[in-house]
Every structure is written in structure tokens, then in C-alpha cells.
Amino acid sequence: METSELILRTAQNLFDGLAIGSVIALAAVGLTLTYGILRLSNFAHGDFMTLGAYLTWLANTQGLNLGLSVIIGAMGTVLAMLVSEYLLWKPMRDRRATSTTLIIISIGLALFLRNGILMIWGAKNQRYDIPLVQAQKLFGLQLATDRIWAIILSIVAIAILHLVLQNTKIGKAMRAVADNIDLARVSGINVEQVVLWTWVITAILTTLGGVMLGLITSTVRPNMGWFLILPMFASVILGGIGNPYGAIAGGLVIGVAQELSVPWLGPDYKLGVALLIMILILLIRPQGIFKGTL
């Protein structure tokens, strides 16, 4: 392989890695928020991502444009997460359930969501009802429009999240609860309200991640979120558990690393790359790149 061809191929993989990394980052932020505030390692997170993508697809195929469909999908995912909060997570917190118990429940919830999606919409791959747009060419690179939008939307969503966390009352309350929930409670912060807002923000980011993944891969399928759960956890651990900015950085690193490994290892070993990075971080720096806090 000539040097110029190798550089071009590497640059293409880098762009593709930034796109999929943006999707992973969006989803991983929600995952790390639920851990940082609720101390919940939610293995159902990927399936909520799938649910958001399917609800968006359902609205889109009924004649709505993709923008309105995403709003409806996010509202449906918010509702599903709030139902799980009142039926599962709040009772478990009241009983002071152990982290192991919560993990087992989250795995059961993941199976429930995935099989519910299979029962309602079947196992057939679906596709959003949007026109195909030809990829843009720049210096020999194929820049797919969907991937460009994934990067742009992730930047916008993350910027808004930063403003919410740093400049709003609920954002400051979320940071206080993440630091010390007991101290936040005695300081007069409404912890239950913070929990609800955490689920709302998580659901919105998760839906955006699911929709972007569906656009990038051109398919919406029942197990799409489940196969992304390992890269999401790897991103959270890499960036520092509980730190949303770390999850963003971790998601981008994981996405780029997976795509850059394809020419040497093939596409079948992408998850293996994410797993390897996660193991190395746990061995070398268990606290992650950044401190695990909001």
C-alpha cells in the first residue's frame, strides 16, 4: 500500500471514528450521569437507546419529519425511564438495595425492553423515511452527511448540557447530589426532583444517540443498543466514572480506536478493542483520565 493511500485510509477511518465516537459519547454521558447521581450501573441503558430510536422511527414513518420525530421519541423514552424509576429504582433505593442487586435488575430490564421491541416491531431491520444524500468528497475523503450531522449534533447537545450543569439551578443541584447526597439533602436540595431531571436529561441524550446510530448504520434493529453497551461502559471508565466530560472524551477515544483498528484487525474485533482499552485503564488508572465527579 502506497504512503498516500495509507494516509487517506487512516484519515477516512479517523473521520468515521469521530462520528461513531460522537454517538458513543452522547449515550455514555447519560450512563455516567445515572451512576454519578443515582449510583446505578444501568445495563438497560443501551436498550433505552434502542427504544428511543424505534419510537423516532415509528413517528417518522407516520409522516412526520425527522426533527419532530426525535422530539416524540425523546418524550416516549423520558416516559419509559420515569416509569422504570417509580416501579424499580425508587423502591430499590428505599430498601437500600446493593449495587449487585441493581445490576441484576438492570440486566432484567434490558431483556424486558429488548424482547418487548421484538414482540411489537419484530426482528426485521428498519430504516428512517428520509431521502438518501450523496456523501461529500473532500481531499479524497468520503464524508457521509449522516456522520457529519452526528458530529455536529453531539457538539451542540454537549454544549447545552455544559450550560445546564454549570449555569442553571438544577445543574448545580445535580452536581451537589453527585458530590454528597446526604449533605445536599440537609442543605435543602430536593433530591427527588434532581433524580427526575437526571432521567429526563439521560433520556434525551440517549434518544439522540440511538437516532444518530440508526442514521449512521442506515438500520434500526432490536439489538443495536445492546451491542453498544460495552463501548459505552469502556468510555465511562476511561473518562472517569461519574464525570460527563470524561465520558465525552472516552467516547471519542473509543470510537476512533475502534475504527483505526479495522485495517489491521477487521471490523469483527471492534468490541474487542473497546474491551482491551477498558481492561488496560482498570489496570493502569482505575479512576479514569478525569476525576469521577460532575
N, C-alpha and C positions, 0 to 999 in steps of 0.2 A: 504494500500500500504506500503510495507516494505521501510525502510530508503534507502537501497542501490538502490532499484528500482526508488525511488523518485529522488535520486541524479543523476542516469543515465538518467532519463527522462528530468530532468532540464538541464543537460549538453547537451543533444541532441537538446532541444529547443534553448539553447544558441547558439549552432553552426548554427542551421537553421536561428536564428535571425541575426547573424553576416553576413550570406550570403545575406539574403533579405535586411538587413541594408546597405550592400555594394552597392547593386543595387539602393536603395533609395538615398544613398549618391552621387553616380555618377550623377543621374538625378537632385538632389537638388542643386548640385554645379552650374550646368548650369542655373537653375532657379534663384539662388541668384545672379549670375553674371549679368544676364539681368536686375535684379532690381537695383543692386548696380551701374551699369554704365548707363543704359538706363532709370532707374526709371519706369520699366514696370513690373507689376504683370501679367505674361503671363499664363493665364489659358489654352492656347493651348499647353503648354509645354508637357503635358502627351501624347497628340495626335501626336506631332512630334516624341516622343519616340516610339509610335506605328508605325509611318511611317518608321522610321529607322529600326525597327525590321522586317517589311514587305519587305522593299527593300533588306535587307540582306537575308531574306528567299527566295525571288524571284531569286537572284543571286545564292544562294546555291543550289536551286532545278534545276538550269540550268547546273549544273555540276561543279561549282567552289567550292573549299574548303572553309571552314567557315572563315578563316583568310582573304582571298581575298574578300569574300562576305561582310564582315564587312566594309572593305575599300570602296567598292562600295556603300553600304548602307549609310555610313557616308557622302560620296560625294553627294549622292542624297538628304540627309537631309540638308546638307550645302546649296545646291542649293535652296531647298524649303524655308529655313529660310531667305536666301538673297532675294528671290522673295517677301516674306512677308514684309521684311524690306523696299524694294523700293516701293511696292504697298500700304502698310498700315502704317508702323511705322514711316518712314521718313516724309511722308506728314502730319501725325498727330503731329509729333514733330514741324514741321514748322508752324503749325497752333496753337501750344501751347495747344493741347487738354488736358483736365483734366484727372486725374487718373481714375475717374469713367468711362469716355468715353473709355479710353484704355482698361479697364477691360471688358466692354461690347463688344468691338471689338474682344478681345482675346477669349471670350466665343463663339462669332460667328465664328471665325476662327477655334476653336476646333470642332464645329459642322460640319463645311465645310470639314475639314480633315477626321473626323470620317466617315461621310457619303460618302465621296469620296472613302475611303478604302473599305467600304461596297459595293459600286457600282462596283468597279473594281475587288475585290477579293472575295466578298461575305462574309456571316456571318459564314461560316464553320471554325472551328479551324484548324490551320495549324501546321506543325512541321518541324523543320530543318532536312535536309537529312544528318544525322551524325549517326555513329554506337552507339548502346547502350553500355555503360560501366558500369560494376558492381560496386556498391558502395564499398568503402574501409571500413574495420572494424578495429577499434582501441579502445581498452578497452571497448568493448561492444557498441560503438557508430557507427552509420551508416553514414559515411562521403561520400556523393554523390560527384562524380568527378565534376559535373557541379557547385556545390556550392563551392567547393574548388577553382575552376577557377574563379568564380565570386569574391571571396575574394582577390585572387592574382592579377587579372586584375584591380580591383578597387584600390589596393595599388599602382600598377605601374602607372596607369593613374593619380592618385592624386599626386604621387611623381613628375611626369613630369609636371603637372600643377603648382606645387610649384616652380619648377625650372624656368618655363616660367614667372611666376608672379614676382619672386624675382630677376632673373638674366638676363632677356632679355629687350631690349629697348621697345618692345611693351607691355611687362608685367608692366614695370614701368609707361608707358603711361596710361595703363588701371587703375592702382592704382591712378594716378594723376586725371584722369577724374572722378573716383568714389568719390574722396575726394571733388573736386570742379571743375565742368566742365567749368565754366567761367574763372577761374584762369588758368586752363590747356590750354584753347583756346588762351588766351592772352600771354601765355608762349611759344607759337609756336607749341603746340602739335596738330597734325592732328586728330581732334576728329572723323571725319567721318571714317578714317582708323581704329581707335580704335573700333568704333561701328561694323565695318565689321569683325574685328578679334574676337570680342566678340561673334558674331553669329557663326563664324567658330568653335571656341572652344566649345561653347554651343552645337552645332550640333554633334560634335564628341563625347562628353561626354554623350549626350542624346541617341545617337545611341548605344553606348556601354551598357548603362543601359537597353535599350529596348531588345537588344540581350541577355544579361545576364538573364533578366526576362523571356524571351522566353525559354531559356535553363533550368532554374530552374523549371519553371512550366510545361515544356515539351509541351507548346502550344503557338502559336502566334494567337491572336484574336483581333478583331477590337476595343474592349473597354479596352484592357489591360492597356494602359497608363492612361486612364481616371480614372480608379479605384485606380491608384497610386498617383493621383494629391493631394489628401488630406494628405497622409503621407509625400509627398514632401514639401507641404506648412508648415506642422507641423514641419518638420526638419529645414526648413529655419527660422521659427520663433523661434524655440528652440535654434538654434545656434547663432542667431543674424542676422537680415535681411541685406543682402549685404555682409556678411562675408563667403567666401567659406570654410574656415577651420571650422567655426561654423556649416555650413551646413553638412559637413562630420561627425562631432561629433553628430549632431542632427539626421542624417540619421541612424547612428549605434544605437543610443539610441532608436529611434522609432522602428527600426526593431527588436531589442532584446526585447523591451517591448511588442510588438505585439505577438511575438512567446511565450514568457513566460506566457502570459495571456491565452493562448489556453487551458491548462489543467483545468483552473477554469471557464473561460467564454465560451469556444468553439471557433472554427475558424470564426464563423459568426460575431463576435464582434471585430475583429482586427481593422477595421476602427474606431470603437468607441473608442478604446484605444488611437489611434493617435489623434482623436478629443479631447479627455479628456486632454491629455498632452498639446495640443496646447492651450486649454482654460485656464488651470492652469498656463502656462507660461505667457499668456497675462495678467492674473490677478495678478500674483506674481512678475514677472520680464519681463515687456513688451519689453525691449531692448534685451532680449535673454541672453544666457550664456556669449557670447562674444560680444564685441563691433561690431556694424554693419558696417564694412569697410573692404576693401581689405588690 
